[in-house]
Amino acid sequence: MHEYREITREEVVNDPRIRAYIDESDRSLSVLGYTEHGTKHSTIVAERAREIMLSLGYKERRAELAAVAGYMHDIGNAVGRVYHEQIGAALSARILEDMGMDPVEVAAVASAIGNNYDEEAEPVSAAGAAVILADKSDVRRDRVRNPSNITFDVHDRVNYAAEYAEIHVDRDKKRVTLDLKIDSSIAKVMEYFEIFAERMALCRKAVRYLGCNFELVINDTEML
C-alpha cells in the first residue's frame, strides 16, 4: 500500500528539478524572442490560479493543486515550444510522482498543464480553467526583455504598454473581470485586441467552464 503526500506549491518551488526546467524554458524562449517566462511569471500564474479557485468557493486543496499546475505550466518549453503543454504535463507527472503525490492529484495537475495553449486549449477542469485565466492575464511591462524593440514588435509594445492587469472575481454575480490599464501613447487598445484575440476567446471559455460570465475592462471602459 503506497503512502502518498499532499505536495504543496512551496515544495514545488524549492525543487531543483523544477527550477532547472523553468530556468531553461525562460532561456530558450528568450533566444526565440518571447517575453519573460521565468520564475516571476510562474509565481504570478500560481498565485492567481489559487486565488481564482478560492474566490469561487473551491476547497483549499483544489486551489493548491491549481497553484502547483500554474507554477509548472511552462516547463515543457525547456524541451521545445511546439507541444510544450503536453511535454510539460508529462514532465510534471514524472516529477510529482517521484515526490510522492497521489496519482489522482498528479493526473489533475497534468491535465491542467496539458490543456492551456492558446490555439487548441479547452478547459476540462476548474484548475485548468483557473490556470488559463491566470496565465493569459499576465500582461506587464517587465515581461518585455528589450524595450528598444517595441518600435517594431507589436507583441512587445502591447506588453510594454500594460501598466496594470488584474483578475477580479465576483462570486455572487458569477462574473470574472480582466481589468487592464494600457498606456495608449505606447500601444492602441485595438492593437491589444489584434494580438490577444485568441487569448480573450480562451479566457471566455475558461470563465464559462467555471460557470461565470467574462468581462474585459480596458482603461475603465467595458470592452466585452
Residue pairs with C-beta under 8 A, 6 or more apart in sequence:
3 100
4 100
4 101
4 102
4 103
4 105
5 99
5 100
5 101
5 102
6 61
6 64
6 101
6 102
6 105
7 68
7 96
7 99
7 100
7 101
7 105
8 64
8 68
9 46
9 50
9 64
9 67
9 68
9 71
11 99
12 18
12 68
12 71
12 72
12 96
13 19
13 43
13 71
15 95
15 99
17 95
18 71
18 72
18 75
18 95
19 39
20 78
21 75
21 78
21 91
22 37
22 38
22 39
22 42
22 74
22 75
22 78
23 38
23 39
24 78
25 37
25 38
25 74
25 75
25 76
25 77
25 78
25 84
26 36
26 37
26 38
26 39
26 77
28 77
28 78
28 81
29 35
29 37
29 77
29 81
30 145
32 81
33 153
35 143
35 144
35 145
35 155
35 156
35 159
36 142
36 143
36 144
36 145
37 74
37 77
40 142
41 74
41 138
41 143
42 70
42 71
42 72
42 73
42 74
43 71
44 134
44 138
45 70
45 71
45 73
45 131
45 134
45 135
45 138
46 67
46 68
46 70
46 71
46 134
47 67
47 70
47 134
48 70
48 130
48 133
48 134
48 137
48 138
48 167
49 63
49 66
49 67
49 69
49 70
49 127
49 130
49 131
49 133
49 134
50 63
50 64
50 66
50 67
50 70
50 130
51 63
51 167
51 169
52 66
52 130
52 133
52 134
52 167
52 169
52 176
52 210
53 62
53 63
53 66
53 126
53 127
53 130
54 60
54 63
55 169
55 171
56 126
56 169
56 171
56 210
56 212
57 171
58 66
58 126
62 126
62 127
65 105
65 108
65 109
65 112
65 127
66 112
66 126
66 127
66 130
66 131
68 96
68 109
69 92
69 108
69 109
69 112
69 113
69 127
69 128
69 131
70 112
70 130
70 131
70 134
70 135
72 88
72 92
72 109
72 113
73 85
73 88
73 112
73 113
73 116
73 131
73 135
74 84
74 88
75 88
75 91
75 92
76 83
76 84
76 85
76 86
76 87
76 88
76 89
76 90
76 91
76 113
77 84
77 88
78 91
79 87
79 91
80 87
84 117
85 113
85 114
85 115
85 116
85 117
85 121
86 114
88 113
88 114
89 110
89 111
89 113
89 114
90 110
92 106
92 109
92 110
92 113
93 106
93 107
93 109
93 110
96 105
96 106
96 109
97 103
97 106
101 109
108 125
108 127
109 127
111 124
111 125
111 127
111 128
112 125
112 127
112 128
112 130
112 131
113 131
115 121
115 122
115 123
115 124
115 128
115 132
116 128
116 131
116 132
116 135
118 136
118 198
118 199
118 202
119 198
121 132
121 202
121 205
122 205
123 129
123 132
123 205
123 206
123 209
124 209
126 209
126 210
128 206
128 209
129 205
129 206
129 207
129 209
129 210
130 206
130 210
132 202
132 203
132 205
132 206
133 167
133 176
133 178
133 203
133 206
133 207
134 167
136 196
136 199
136 200
136 202
136 203
137 165
137 166
137 167
137 178
137 203
138 165
139 158
139 159
139 162
139 165
139 180
139 196
140 159
140 162
140 165
141 159
141 160
141 161
141 162
141 163
143 159
144 150
144 156
144 159
144 160
145 156
146 156
147 156
147 160
149 156
150 156
150 157
150 160
150 186
151 157
154 187
154 191
154 194
154 195
155 195
157 186
157 187
157 191
158 182
158 187
158 191
158 192
158 195
158 196
160 186
160 187
161 182
161 183
161 184
161 186
161 187
161 192
162 180
162 181
162 182
162 183
163 181
163 182
163 183
164 179
164 180
164 181
165 178
165 179
165 180
165 181
166 178
166 179
167 176
167 177
167 178
167 179
168 176
168 177
168 179
169 175
169 176
169 177
169 212
170 176
170 177
174 211
174 212
174 213
175 212
175 213
175 214
175 215
176 207
176 210
176 212
176 213
176 214
176 215
177 214
177 215
177 216
177 217
178 203
178 214
178 215
178 216
178 217
179 217
180 192
180 216
180 217
180 218
180 219
181 218
181 219
181 220
182 189
182 192
182 218
182 219
184 219
189 218
189 219
189 223
192 218
193 200
193 223
200 216
200 224
203 214
203 216
204 214
204 224
207 213
207 214
208 214
214 224
215 222
215 224
216 222
216 223
216 224
217 223
